[in-house]
Amino acid sequence: MAQLTQKEADIQMMLAASCHLGTKNCDYQMQRYVYRRRNDGLYVFNLGKTWEKLQMAARVICAIENPQDIAVLSARPYGQRAVLKFAQYTGSKTLPGRHTPGTFTNQITDKYEEPRLLILTDPRTDTQPGKEAAYCNLPTIAFCDTDSPLKNIDIAIPANNKGKHSIGVLY
């Protein structure tokens, strides 16, 4: 099996898209991914750990046999285009925009989905799908900023999930 290598061009692209910048607040569970704090108060991510988590998420996504069993969700406006592009290239199911409560738990509704993996752009804005995924033991991958809560998240990818360029590069 070929091992993915951390290419300098990928790291340069992540730096150019500001994937390494966090917020001024830091959750206690996200402190292990922080490299340092700048003079203006912004936290800076360790991009080596971001790269490792992206590799782990890629392995999990590849383990799903049917790409239609992957649900990609974003309530954040900047993340919706990235979600649609990701679904176009991978063949996964996309749920952009507002999440309808009960999509993963209520079998009576018309929009009932039963995916095997859930990918979220921001766990803070997408709390409802995270809770529903926890109810039905659905593994969840999320892009987490320094202030993101890690409750109900199985694989947290530490990165800037506020900027449109950052979200686009990560997907």
C-alpha positions, 0 to 999 in steps of 0.5 A: 500500500502506497503511503501518502507523503506530506508534499510541500506544495500542499502545505504551501496551498494550505498556508495561502488559504489561511488553513492554519489560522484559528480564532481568538478563543480556544476550546480545551479539547483543541489545545493539542492541535495549536502550535502557538498564539500570535501577538494579536491573539489568534491561535495558529494550528500545527499543519502537520497535525492537520495533514495527519488528520486529513490522511486519517479521514481519507482512509475512513472515506475510502473504506466506505464501499458505496460513495452514496453512503457518505453524507456531506453537510454544511449549513455555513454559506461558504461551505455549501459550494465546497460540499457540492463540489466534493459530492460531484467528484466523489459521488457522495450524497450532499445536504447543503443548507439548513438541516431538517431535524429528524433526517437521520432518526425519524423513519416516517419523514420523506427526507429520511437518510441512513448514511454510513458516514457524516462529514460536517463543515462546522460542528458549531453551526451543524450541532443538530446533525451531530446530535442525530449522528450520535443517536444512531452511532454514525461516525462523524468527521468535522473540520474544527476551528480552535473554538469548536466543541468536539462533542459527538465528533469522531475525527476532528480535522483542525483547520480554519472553517470560517474562510471560503478559501480554507474550506475549499482547499480542505474539501 
